Amino acid sequence: MKKTIIQGAITLMLFFGSWFLLTKINWVRVFNVQKVTDKTEEKLGDLFWETFQKNEQENKNPFVIKTIDSMVSRICTANNINRESIKVHVFTKEDINAFALPNGHLIIYSGLILNADNQEELCGVICHEMAHINLNHVMKKLVKEVGLSVLISMTTGKGGTEVIKETAKMLSSTAFDRSLEKEADIKAVDYLIKAKINPAPFADFLFKLSEKENEATQYLTWINTHPDSKDRAEYIVTYSKDKQSKYTSVITTAAWDKLKDKLIE
């Protein structure tokens, strides 16, 4: 009986102690910080997008836009992702690269598409970058590397053009933490499987990049920003092997070939 009373007293003390601590939290401030962060992300997305738009050549070919959109739409529909939240842009550039910006901007370089052996490889990369967006990795990276106060100053016009350019460059050319990369890889596989797109070519793409990791070329940007390609390919294969499904193509082989032709016109 005495032991029961003591246990009951401890439970009550823990309950009231927790309640007291919760009452001391300024919840209005907590939620306001989240609102500030959301608003900051929206403004940062616009700033960084404008930086790339001014300094690089966007591909506005209707067929290219429609074809990439069909891939993104298939992935979004299958995974209950708001299609309007993903803003895809294709740039004419030889770099094998794709990267995410705040507020759902996803930039794909033509070099990546041209170096993909098939549409499934490209879809895998798209899913990986969409995962970074939906898992809030982009803002986590920015807050860690730059700091929230500096990011907010950018949105108020006090950050300076050069700071904005350098931060935008960081997003396109530096890696996420290894744990975030793995989380994005796993989420990408989930996206692919739900969209009935074979995830194996995504692993193949990483294996292919791992074989080129020692090549001294300026165009293999996605290798620099996504290191340990072989290890990542192996755990993607392991994760997806027990999740077999009936896979279908998003576009026809003819449409895939035409997409590449349009990019080199």
N, C-alpha and C positions, 0 to 999 in steps of 0.2 A: 504494500500500500504506500509506504513511504517513498519507494522508488518511483511509483506512478505519479505521486504528487510532485516530486522534483522534476520529472520529465514534463509534466503539464506546465509547471512554472517556467521552465526553460523555453517551452514552445510559445507561451504567452509573451515572454520577454523578447524573443526573436521577432514575433509578429508586431508588437508595438514599436520595437526598435526600427524595423524595416519601414513601418508606416510613418514614423517620425522623420526618417531620412528622406522618404519620398515627398513629404510635405515641404521639405526644405529646397527641393529642386524647382527652379524657375522654369516651369513647363512652357510658358508663353515665350520665354527667351529661346528655349530649345527649338520650338517649332518655327520661330522667326528666323533662327539661324538656317534651318532647312529651306525656308522660303528664299532667304538671301542667296543660299547656295544654288538653288534651282534657277533663280533669276540670273545669277552670275554665270551659270553654265550656258544659258540661252544667249546671253550677250557675248560670251567668249566664243561660242560656236560661230556667231556672225562675224566677229572680228577675225578669227583665224581663217574662216572660209573666204572672206574678202581678201586676205593676204595671199592665199594660194590662187585665187581667181585673178588677181592683178598680175602675178608673177609667172603663171604657168598657162599653158594652152588647154582649154577645156574642149573636149570632143562633143560636138552638138549634133552629130549625125543622127537622124531620126531612127535609123535601123539599129545603131549601136545602143542608143538610149532605150528603145523598146525591148531589145533582147536582154540587156542587163536587168531591166525592170521586171521582165517575166521571171527571171531567176529569183530576184529579191522578193517579189510578190508571192511566189510559190512557198518560199521559206517562211515568210511572215504569216501567210494564211494557215499553214500547217501548224505553226507554233503559237498562234493567237497573239501575234505581235502587231501592233498598230502600224500599218504600212506607211502612214504619213509621218511616223516618228523617225523613219530611216530615209535620209536624204543622200542619194547616191550620185556621185560625180565621177566621170571618166576623163582623165587627162592624157594627152598625147605626150608620152615621155618613155624613154627606153628602160628606165629603172624597173626592176622586178619588185614592185612594191604596192602595198595597199595599207591604209591606216585610217583610224577613226579620230574624229575631232569631237569636241563637246557638242551637245544638243543634237546628236544623231547624224552628224555629217560623216559620210563614208567615201573616201577618195580611193579610186582604183587607177593605177597607171596602165597604159596600154601595153607596156613591156611585160607586165604580169600576165595579162590575157594571152599575149602572143607566145609566152613561154609555158603556158598550161597545155598539157597534151590533150586534155578533154574538158568538157563542161563541168564534170564532177570535181575536178581539181580546183577549178575556179570557184565553184559553189562552196567548197570546203573553206577556202580562204575568206570568202564573203561571210560565211557563217562564223568563222573565228573572229572577224572584226565586229560583226553584229553582236557577238557575245561580249566583247569588250565594252560595247556601248550599253547593252542591257544590264550588264553586271556592274555598271558605274565605275569601271576600271579607269576610264579616261580622266574623270575628275579626281579619283583617288591618286592617280599618278601626278596630276598637276598640283594638287594640294601638297603632296609629299615633296616634289621636286622644286616647286616655286613658292608655295605658301599661299594660304587663302587671302591674306591681306594684300599681297602683290596682285593676285588675280582680280580682286575687287577693284584695286586701283586702276587696272587696265580698263575695266568696264566704265570707269568714271572719267576716262580721258587723261589720267595722271600717270599711266604706265609707260608711255612713250612708244613711238613706232618701232624702234629697234628692239625693245623688250618683247613686244608682241611678235615680231618676226622671229626672234631667237626662240621664243617659247613654241611657236608654230613649228619651227624646224625640229625642235626636240621631239615633238609628237610624231613627226614623220621619220625620224632617224635614230631613235633610241629605244631600247627594249623595256618592256614591262618587267616587274618582278617575276621570278620563275614561278612562284605560286599562282600569280594572276594569269600567266601564260597557260599553265596546266588547266586552271579552272576554265579559261576560254576555250581550250582545245576540247575538253570534255563536253562543255555546253554546245560547242559546234557540232560534235558528233550527234548529240541528242537532237539538235535542229535538223541535221541531215536525215537522220533515220525517220523522224516524224514527217519530213517532207518527201519520204520515199526516194531519197537520193543516196546512192551508194557511198559510204564514208571511206571505203578502201582507197580510192584514188587520192583522197586528201592525205592519207598516210604516205602513199606513193610520192606525192609531191614533196613532202618533207624529206623522204629518203633521197629523192633526186637532188634537193638543195644541199643535203648533208654531204653529198659527193663533190659539191662545188665549193664547200666552205673554205677551202684553202686556196681557191683561185683569187688572184689579185685583180679584181674588176670592180669598177665603181658602180656597176649596174645591179649587183646582187644585194640591194638594200634590204630586202625582206629577211635575208640571212642574218645581217647585222642586228636587226631589230628582233629577230626570233632565233636566238642561239640554241644549240643542242638539238638540232633538227632530227637527228637519228634517234635520240632518246625519246623525243616527243612522238615520233612516228611509231615507235614500238609500243608505247602505252596507249596510243590511239587504236592500234590493231588489237591489243589485249582487251581494251574496254569495249570495243564494238563487235568482237567475234561472237559473243553470246546474244547479240541483239539483231539477229538476222531478220530481214524483211524482204518483201517483194519490191524491188527498186525499178523506177522508170525514169526516162530522160525528161528533162525540162523542155529542151528544144530539140529539133531534129539535127541530124549530122550536117545536113545541107545548111541549116541556119547557123550552126557553129562555124562552119567553114566560111560562110559569108561574113560573119562577125569579124573574123580575122582579116579577111580581105578588105573590109571597110576601114580597119585600123591602120592599114599600110598604104591606103590610097594617097 
